Amino acid sequence: MDELLDKSRPGQYVVFAINKQLCALSIEEVMEIIRIQPITDVPEVNDYIAGVINLRGNIIPVVNLRKRYGMEAVSFQKKTRIIIVNDKTGDIGLIVDEVAMVTYVEEENLEPPLDVFNSIEKECFNGFVKREGQLIGILNLKNVLYPAISKEV
């Protein structure tokens, strides 16, 4: 992938839950989805960095999305997954409570971030999907992975 997506657009999305909130990433941003596995702690990193995993010989940093968004961390369950995404620096894992589905999103079901949100919340989402009476937040992957850098740019 040449560049992280910075706005929502029609296409396929991986929908997942974080503390019962549905979120999504474009299928183009997702490399694979794996079951939770042993995570090695890394000292002196942001508290939302869970550590690293060894995936087929590759060391991959893992972000706990619950902690990234200030939610209470919980013990991993049977449905807990790691979504492997790729950016310019390599693969990164995102811990989610569960992966719900892969779905196609039509243009008419896309909404931009809401103006009532403060700037931090607007930075988290590229937009929203209206699907079967639910709103699904489309995450801004760049801001999820690099919050400090994203605010400076």
matplotlib code that plots the C-alpha trace (Angstrom):
import matplotlib.pyplot as plt

x = [0.0, 1.5, -0.3, -2.6, -6.2, -7.2, -10.9, -13.8, -14.9, -17.0, -15.5, -15.0, -14.4, -13.4, -15.8, -14.7, -15.7, -13.8, -15.8, -19.1, -18.4, -18.3, -15.3, -14.0, -10.8, -10.7, -9.9, -6.9, -5.4, -5.7, -3.1, -4.6, -6.5, -5.0, -6.0, -4.5, -1.0, 1.7, 2.8, 6.2, 6.3, 8.5, 9.7, 9.4, 6.8, 3.4, 1.0, -1.3, 1.6, 0.9, 4.3, 5.5, 4.6, 6.6, 4.5, 6.2, 9.6, 8.7, 8.6, 5.5, 4.5, 1.0, -1.3, -4.2, -7.0, -8.9, -6.0, -5.3, -8.7, -8.6, -10.9, -10.4, -8.2, -9.8, -8.4, -8.4, -11.4, -12.0, -13.1, -10.2, -8.2, -5.1, -5.7, -2.4, -2.1, 0.7, 2.1, 5.3, 7.3, 6.0, 3.4, 1.6, -1.0, -4.2, -5.9, -9.7, -12.4, -13.7, -14.0, -17.7, -17.6, -16.2, -18.8, -19.2, -20.1, -22.0, -21.4, -24.9, -24.1, -21.0, -21.1, -18.3, -17.1, -19.7, -19.1, -20.3, -17.3, -14.3, -11.1, -9.6, -12.7, -12.7, -9.1, -10.0, -12.5, -12.5, -16.2, -19.1, -21.1, -24.8, -25.6, -28.8, -29.6, -26.0, -23.2, -19.8, -16.8, -14.2, -10.9, -8.2, -5.4, -2.6, -3.9, -4.5, -0.8, 0.9, -1.2, 1.6, 2.9, -0.6, -1.3, 2.0, 1.4]
y = [0.0, 3.3, 5.6, 5.3, 6.2, 9.6, 9.7, 7.3, 6.1, 3.3, -0.2, -3.2, -2.7, -4.9, -4.1, -4.8, -4.0, -2.1, -2.0, -2.7, 0.3, -0.8, 0.5, -0.2, -0.1, -0.3, -3.8, -2.1, -1.2, -4.8, -7.4, -10.2, -11.0, -13.4, -14.9, -13.4, -14.8, -14.3, -10.6, -9.6, -6.5, -3.6, -1.3, 2.5, 2.8, 4.4, 2.6, 1.7, -0.3, -3.8, -5.1, -7.1, -10.5, -12.9, -13.6, -16.1, -14.8, -11.1, -8.9, -6.8, -4.1, -4.4, -1.5, -2.2, -0.1, 0.0, 1.7, 3.9, 5.4, 5.6, 2.7, 0.1, -2.8, -6.2, -9.7, -11.3, -13.4, -16.2, -13.6, -11.2, -10.7, -8.9, -7.0, -6.7, -3.5, -2.2, 1.3, 2.7, 1.4, -2.1, -4.3, -3.3, -5.2, -3.7, -5.6, -5.6, -7.2, -9.1, -8.9, -8.7, -8.9, -7.8, -5.7, -3.6, 0.1, 2.1, 5.8, 6.7, 5.0, 7.1, 10.2, 12.6, 13.1, 15.1, 18.8, 18.4, 16.3, 18.0, 18.0, 14.9, 12.8, 14.2, 13.1, 9.6, 9.0, 9.5, 9.2, 6.9, 4.2, 3.9, 0.1, -1.6, 1.1, 1.3, 3.8, 2.3, 4.6, 4.4, 4.8, 7.2, 4.7, 7.3, 9.1, 5.7, 4.7, 8.1, 10.5, 12.9, 13.1, 13.6, 16.6, 18.3, 18.0]
z = [0.0, -1.1, 1.3, 4.3, 3.5, 4.8, 3.9, 3.7, 0.3, -1.1, -0.9, 1.3, 5.0, 7.9, 10.8, 14.3, 17.9, 20.5, 23.8, 21.9, 19.5, 15.9, 13.9, 10.5, 8.3, 4.6, 3.4, 1.6, 5.0, 6.4, 5.7, 7.8, 10.9, 13.5, 16.8, 19.9, 20.7, 23.2, 23.3, 24.6, 26.7, 25.5, 28.3, 28.2, 25.3, 25.3, 27.5, 24.5, 22.9, 24.1, 23.0, 20.1, 18.5, 16.4, 13.3, 11.0, 12.0, 11.7, 14.9, 14.8, 17.3, 18.7, 19.7, 22.1, 20.7, 24.0, 25.7, 22.6, 23.1, 26.9, 27.5, 30.3, 29.3, 29.7, 29.6, 26.1, 25.2, 22.7, 20.1, 20.6, 17.4, 16.1, 12.9, 11.0, 9.0, 6.9, 6.6, 5.2, 8.3, 8.1, 9.7, 12.9, 14.9, 16.3, 19.2, 18.9, 20.9, 17.9, 14.1, 13.2, 9.4, 6.1, 4.2, 1.1, 1.8, -0.8, -1.3, 0.0, 3.3, 4.0, 6.3, 7.1, 10.7, 12.6, 13.3, 16.9, 17.8, 19.2, 17.2, 18.9, 18.1, 14.5, 14.1, 15.1, 12.3, 8.6, 8.6, 9.5, 7.8, 8.2, 8.2, 9.4, 11.9, 13.3, 12.9, 12.3, 12.7, 9.9, 11.7, 10.5, 10.6, 10.4, 13.5, 15.3, 14.7, 15.0, 17.2, 18.1, 14.5, 13.0, 15.3, 14.3, 10.6]

ax = plt.figure().add_subplot(projection="3d")
ax.plot(x, y, z, "-o")
ax.set_aspect("equal")
plt.show()
